[in-house]
Amino acid sequence: MERVCFLLKVRPERLAEYRERHAAVWPGMLDALRATGWRNYSLFLREDGLLVGYLETDDFAGARAGMAATEVNARWQAEMAPFFESLDGRPDEGMRPLTEVFHLD
């Protein structure tokens, strides 16, 4: 199992709306995440817009590719892209996993 953590930056003026959108993620998006191997997926948002994502999966590259192939993900990414700072492309393409340096099992 891979544990994956990544950072993104939400525009400060869009924080409230970003929270609202994630309080009501589309059922089809949730189904697609589960079907493509995203487990224990969490997003944490700091008041300055720093977004920390965490997930567990058997194959992160495969999980990303699986989501990229879904129509619901294309729609979700298009709607979410304006919320983020400093992105070249879709938010899911901007996820750069951090290197794990410690884990307490």
Protein Blocks (a to p, Z undefined) as FASTA:
>chain_A
ZZddddddddfklmmmmmmmmmmgcfklmmmmmmnopahiacdddfkopacdddddfblk
lmmmmmmmpmklmmmmmmmmmmpghiacjfklmpccdddfbdcZZ
